[in-house]
């Protein structure tokens, strides 16, 4: 199993695969953040970020807030995902499908390795370096809170990630 962040060594190919898995017809949109959420900044270059030794967050994958492709509660320790649990409905592969659902299952049962926040930042940077249209919003401490990657001219082909409920572990 290849970690999402490590797969970036193949360049934009992974981002293209992820973008091709979406079936949204509308442009990427985001609902308003909760009143307790920290302010985010959209930046051309990422502000500095020091990844804590241990932390947790919720990642939502998909550009349609009403129907995301998946939501995951993630725990990270020493720069690696320690656990990623799907929140909400589970995806079941059809009995005839030969699909390993792995630690977190996305749309149609494909396996998804949820990235750490550092890996999500690296994925966005690699995609931008490879010519993709990338929009990233950062919290004041430099962690990503929204990432939109589009490797095509079609807005419905965008891949979106949002991060919420971030908390460093004691």
C-alpha positions in Angstrom: 0.0 0.0 0.0 1.4 3.3 -1.0 1.0 6.4 1.3 -0.6 9.3 -0.4 2.2 11.6 0.4 4.9 9.2 -0.9 3.0 8.6 -4.1 3.7 12.2 -5.1 7.1 11.1 -6.2 5.3 10.1 -9.4 4.4 13.7 -9.8 1.0 14.9 -10.7 -0.2 11.4 -11.6 -1.7 10.7 -8.2 -3.5 14.1 -8.2 -4.8 13.3 -11.6 -6.2 10.0 -10.4 -7.8 11.5 -7.4 -9.3 14.3 -9.5 -10.6 11.8 -12.0 -12.5 10.0 -9.2 -14.8 12.9 -8.5 -18.2 13.2 -10.1 -19.3 16.7 -9.0 -21.0 18.9 -11.5 -20.7 22.2 -9.6 -17.6 24.3 -9.0 -15.9 23.7 -5.6 -17.6 25.6 -2.8 -17.1 25.7 0.9 -19.6 26.4 3.6 -18.9 29.0 6.2 -16.6 28.0 9.0 -17.9 27.8 12.6 -17.6 30.8 14.8 -14.9 29.0 16.9 -12.7 28.2 13.9 -9.5 30.1 13.5 -9.2 32.6 10.7 -7.6 31.1 7.6 -5.4 32.9 5.1 -5.1 32.2 1.4 -1.5 32.5 0.4 0.6 32.3 -2.7 3.3 30.6 -0.6 2.8 28.5 2.5 3.5 30.1 5.8 6.0 28.2 8.0 4.5 25.1 9.7 6.1 22.9 12.4 4.3 19.6 12.6 3.7 18.6 16.2 4.9 15.2 17.4 1.3 14.1 17.9 -2.0 15.7 16.8 -5.4 14.9 15.5 -7.8 16.4 13.0 -10.8 15.7 10.8 -10.3 15.7 7.1 -13.2 16.1 4.7 -12.6 15.0 1.1 -14.8 16.3 -1.7 -15.9 19.7 -3.0 -19.6 19.3 -2.2 -20.2 20.1 1.5 -23.6 18.6 1.3 -22.3 15.3 0.0 -18.6 14.8 0.7 -16.7 11.8 -0.7 -15.6 11.0 2.9 -14.9 12.3 6.3 -12.1 10.9 8.4 -10.9 11.4 12.0 -7.1 11.2 11.9 -4.5 10.7 14.6 -0.8 11.5 13.7 2.3 10.6 15.7 5.9 11.2 14.7 5.0 12.4 11.2 2.9 9.3 10.3 -0.8 8.6 10.3 -1.4 6.4 13.4 -5.1 5.9 12.7 -7.7 7.2 10.2 -11.4 6.3 10.9 -14.2 7.1 8.5 -16.9 9.2 10.1 -20.5 8.6 9.1 -21.7 6.2 6.5 -19.4 3.4 5.6 -18.8 2.3 2.0 -19.4 -1.3 1.2 -17.9 -2.9 -1.9 -20.2 -5.1 -3.9 -19.7 -8.8 -3.1 -18.3 -9.4 -6.5 -15.7 -6.5 -6.2 -12.2 -7.5 -5.4 -11.5 -4.3 -3.3 -9.4 -4.0 -0.2 -11.1 -1.3 1.8 -8.0 -0.7 3.9 -8.0 1.8 6.8 -10.4 4.3 5.2 -12.7 3.7 2.2 -13.7 6.4 -0.2 -16.3 6.7 -2.9 -17.1 3.3 -4.5 -14.8 1.5 -2.0 -11.5 2.7 -3.3 -8.8 2.7 -0.7 -7.6 6.1 0.6 -4.5 6.7 2.7 -5.3 9.9 4.6 -2.4 12.3 4.6 -0.8 14.0 7.5 -1.0 17.8 7.4 2.6 18.0 6.3 1.8 15.5 3.5 -1.2 17.5 2.5 0.9 20.7 2.2 3.5 18.7 0.2 0.8 17.3 -2.1 -0.5 20.9 -2.8 3.0 22.2 -3.4 3.9 19.3 -5.7 0.7 19.7 -7.7 1.3 23.5 -8.1 4.9 22.8 -9.1 3.6 20.4 -11.8 1.3 23.0 -13.2 -2.0 22.2 -11.5 -4.4 25.0 -10.3 -4.0 24.9 -6.5 -5.8 27.0 -3.9 -4.7 26.6 -0.3 -5.9 28.3 2.8 -3.8 28.2 5.9 -4.4 28.8 9.6 -2.2 31.3 11.3 0.2 28.5 12.5 0.8 27.4 8.8 -1.3 24.3 8.8 -3.6 23.8 5.8 -7.3 24.2 6.4 -8.5 24.0 2.8 -6.8 22.6 -0.3 -8.3 22.6 -3.8 -6.3 20.9 -6.6 -7.4 20.9 -10.2 -5.2 19.3 -12.9 -7.8 20.0 -15.6 -9.5 23.1 -17.0 -12.8 21.6 -15.8 -13.9 23.0 -12.4 -15.9 19.7 -11.7 -12.6 17.8 -11.9 -11.2 19.5 -8.7 -10.2 17.5 -5.7 -10.9 19.3 -2.4 -9.7 18.6 1.2 -10.8 20.5 4.3 -9.3 20.2 7.7 -11.2 20.9 10.9 -11.1 19.9 14.6 -7.3 20.2 14.7 -5.7 19.7 18.1 -2.2 18.9 19.1 -2.0 15.9 21.4 -0.7 16.4 25.0 
